[in-house]
Amino acid sequence: MADNSSTNRTALVVGATGVVGWTLLHRLTASAGWRTIGLSRNEPANVPADGFVAVDLLDRAKLDAQRQQFASVSHVFLTTRLPGGTPAEEADANLAALTNLLDVLEPVAADLRHVCLVHGTKWYGSHLGPYRLPARETDPRHMSPNFYHSQYDVIASRQRGKTWTFSTLRPHTVWGHNGGTGNSLVTAIGVYAAISRALDLPLRFPGPPASYAKISQGVTATLLAEAMEWVATTPTCTGESFNITNGDVFRWQDLWPRIADFFGMEVGPVQQIPLAEMMADKAAVWDGVVRKHGLRPAAMAQLVSWSYLDGLLAATWDDISSTIKARRFGFSAAVDSEQAFLQVLGELRRMRILP
């Protein structure tokens, strides 16, 4: 069904406390014609939504008990990723989350129009090693398991013959802030820099030298939220998948000195540091930073997942996607990556999350 109406839309944002979901909620709640419902396991304080459902998607009984709260939903944005011990377990968990949600939603949401799944470059095997560049939406899949593939197959099959439509987006690492989870690249680097400065250390890039020099891409949460609204309300995007990036490329070796300058620090030599280990005893240092600079009270573990940052910086191969398809379909938004990264740091400083 084409979404020709610009009013009476109700968005269900699944994964509302993450970087992507949090930013999308802010965008849609402030936009005319949208009502918003956030969903996550726990409801955060000051949630930017008209309504909220706190439930675990894997708890089918509790999810079913909340079904009437979904009656008005017209658009679903699935931005969550459930962790798993192995790729197969991760695929099973995330497939079950999608299936449970649709099982409960479809019978009650009479005006359901679109389901948007936010995936990523792991679709192409970017986490496994070098892959074909630039990645294009028509590239073959890597060997499963991969929960992106599983979710896509289920939603494509389930949508056949239905009046609602679907689409998927494949962004690069998303730059933004969130409602309190620890998987934010920009926040993690900002906390790392603040702790390094508190210890009178230069700002050393903590990944391998090849990661410092490789070509990378990213996307701001703001730009991705714009793309999500576009794809969910543009009839020609029905059934399509799109790579989404800032529109340019960057190298850490060029961006890192600008980050150091932002914090008034010297740049140190590259030194691969296992942050999950080295930061294990730095909570008190961060608490001191919070007190010294009058930041919002937040434990380091609440703001940062060091293993997440370790994993992102460990990859040494170039990481590039083509966005030609999105531009062909009419989405042309772009930002300068180096400038955008510093802007997000500035937002975190204004919010008193970073010094």
N, C-alpha and C positions, 0 to 999 in steps of 0.2 A: 504494500500500500504506500503510495507516495505521501510524503508529509507536506501537504500543501498548506496546512494551518500554521500560522505563526503565533497562535495563542492556545491556551488550555493544554499546555504540555506539562507533564509531570515526570521529572527525571529521577530515577533510582540510581544512585551512585554507590556502587559496591566497592568497598575498600576505601571508605571515606576519610580515614585518618592517614592515608599514605600521601606521598607528594602529589601524585596525579589526581587522586580523588578529591583531596583537600582543595587543590587549586580549581578544579572543575566546579566544585560546589560554590566557591566564591564567585566564579564567573556567572554561573547560571542563576544563582540566587539574586544577583544584582541586575540580571537581564529581564526585560519586560517579556511577559508571556510564559515564563517558566515557574513552576513550583518544584521544590527539591526535597528529596528524601535521602538521607545518608544511611549507609549500612556498614557496620563493622562489628567485630566481636564485642568491643567495649565502646561506650559513648564518651567522647572527650568533652572537656569543658569548652564553652563558647563555640559550639559547632556551628559553622555557617550554613545551616539548612533550615527548611521550614518544618521538617520532621526528621525523626531518627529512629532506626530499628537496630537495637544491639542484640545480635544473634550470631552464632557460629553456623556457617553454611553447611558444615558437616553434621550438625545436629538436626536431623530431619524433623524430629518431633517438635522441637522448639521453633523451628522455621515454619512448620505447618501451622503452629498456634498463632503465628503473626500474619497469616495470609491476608486477612482483611485490610491490613495496612498497605497492601500492594494494589488494591482495587483500582486506584486512579492512575497507576503508572502507565505512561505512554512510551517512555524511552528508558532503556537500561544501559548503563555504562559499567562494564565489569573491569575494574582496574586492579583487582587484588591478585596476589600470588601466594598460595599456601606452600610452606616449605615441606620438604620430604627428605628422608634419609638417603634415598637413592633416586636417580632420575625416574625409575619406574614408580616408586612410591609417590614422588612429587606429581607425576602425571595422573596417577589414580586419584590423589586427593583433589587436584584442581579440576579434573573431569567430574568427580562426584559433586564438587561445589557448584559447577555450572548446571549439572543435571538436576540437582535438588532445587536450585533456584527456579529453573524453568518449570519443573513439575508443580511447584507451588504457585508460581506467578501466572502461568498461562490460563488456568481455569477462572481466575478472578479478575485479571486485567483485560477487560473487554476492549479497551482502546489501545492496546499494545501496538506500537508502530515500528519500533526499531530496537535492535540489540547491538551495541558496539563493544567489541572485545579489544582490549589493549594488550598487545603482545610485545614483541621486540625483536632485536636482531639475533637472538638465540634461535629464531626460526631458521636462520641460515647456518647455524653451527658456529657462530662467532665465539662461543665459549670453549670450543673444542680445539681451535687452532686456525691457521690461515684458511680463508675461504675466498670464493670468487668475488672480485671487486670491479666496479661497485656492485653491491648486492641489488638484485632486481626482484620484483614481486613474482616473476615467472620462474625464478631459479628453482631447481629441484630441491626437495627436502634432504636433510641429512638423515642418517639412520636413527630411527626411534629407539627409546622413548623420548618424547618431548611433549610436554603438556600443551604447548601451543597447537601442535598438530592434532592432538586428540580432541581439544576443544573445538577446533575449526571443523573437523569431520563431523562431530556431533551436531553443531549448530547448523551446518549446511544441510545435513540430512533432516534435521528436525524442522527446519524452516520450509521445506518443500510443501507446497500446497497451502501454506498459511498466508494470512493477510499481512503479517508483520515481516519486516526485512532485517538484514544484518549486515555488518561490515566489520573489518578488523584493521587495526593500525599497528605498525611496527616501528616504534620510535627507537632512537639510540638512548643512552643514559640520560635520564631526566634530571634537569637542574631546577630545584625549587626548595620550598620548605613545606612542612606538613603539620599535622595535628599531634605530633608526639612520638612517632615511630622513629627507628634508628637507621633507616635506609635512605639517607639523603647524602649524595656525594658532596654537595657544596657545604652543608653543615659539618660533615665529617672533616673535610679539609680545613674549614674554619676553626674547629675545635682543636685539631692537630696543630695548626699554626699558633693559636693562642697558648697552648700548653708549651710548645717549643719556645715561644717568646718568654713565658713565665720562668722557664728554666735557663734563660740566657743563651739559647741555642739559635743558630741560623736556621732558615727555613730550608731543610733538605727535602728533595723529592724522595719519598720512601719506597718507590718502586724500582725495578731494574732499569739500567741505562737505556735499553732498547725501547722500553715503554715511554721513557722521557722523550725519545726522538721520533716515535712512530706518528703516523697521521691518524687523527681521531675525529669523531663527530659527537655532538650532543644535541639536546633539544631542551629549551626552557619549558617548564611546566605550563607557563602562560601560553606559549605558542601551541603546545600539544592540546591544551584545553580548547583553544580556538579550532584546531583541527577536528577534535572530537565533536564539537557542536556542528561544524560544517558537514562532516561525513554522515552524522545522524539525521540531518534535515535536508540533505540534497538527494533527490530521487535518483540521479544518475550514478550515485555511489552504491546503490543496492548490490549486495553480494560481492563487493570489491574489497581488496586489501591495499593499503598504502604505506610506504615508508615515509616517516616524518622525521626531519632533522631541522636544525637551525638554518640550513641552506648553504653552509660553508664547511670548511675543515679547520683544524687547529693542531698544533703540537704542544705538548706540555712544556717543552723547553722554551717556547715563546710565551706561553701564558704564565708559567710559574714565577718569573721575575715580577710580573704585574701583581700577582697575588701577594708576594713578599712585600712589595711596595705598599699595597693596601693596608697591611698590618704594621708598616714601618720597620721591616726586618731586612736583614741581609740574606742573600741567597747562598746557601751552602752547597757543597758538591753533592751529586746524587749518591744516595746511600740506601740500599734496599734494607728496609726495616720491617720485621714481622710485627705489625702494629697490634694485632690481637694479643701478642705476648708482651710487648714492651709497654703497652698502655694499661696493662692489668693492674698496676699499682699507682696509676696517675689520677684516680678519682679525687683525691684530696687536693692535688694541684689544681684541677678544674674547679673545685669548690672555692679555692682561694681566688681564682680568676673571677668567678661569679661575684664574690663579696667585694673585691677590689674595684670592679667596674660597675657595680650595681645592676647586674644582669637579672633577668627573670630566674627565679630559683628552678633549676632543673639538673638532675643528676646526669653525669656524663653518659651512663649506660642508657638513659632515656633518649639522649640526643644522637648517639653514635653507635653503629655496629662496626667495630674495627675489622672484623672478618670480612664484612661487605666491602669496605674500602680496600683491604688487602687483595681481594679477588678482582676488583675492577682495575687496579693498577698493575696486577701481575701479568696481564696479557701483553705480549711484545709484538704482535702482528698488527698491521694497518687495519682500520675498522671504518669502512665507508659504505654508505648506501646511496643509491640513486633515488632522487625525488622527482624525476621526470614525470612519472605517472601521475602523482598528485597535482603537479602543475598543469598537466594536460587536462585533468578533470576540473581545474579551476581554483585550486588552493595554491596561492603564491606567497603566503606570509613567510618572512625570513628575518633573521636578526644576525648581527655580528657576534660570533661566539665569544671572543675574548671580552668584548664590552659587556655582553649579557652575563657572563660568569661574575664579573665584578659588580654588576647591578644586583644580582641575587645576594652576593655578600653584603652589599649595602642595605638591602631590605632586611637581612638578618640582623644587621647592626642597629637599624632603626627600631626593630622589634625587641631590642635588648636581649637577643639570643646569643649574639657574638659581640666581643668588645671592639 
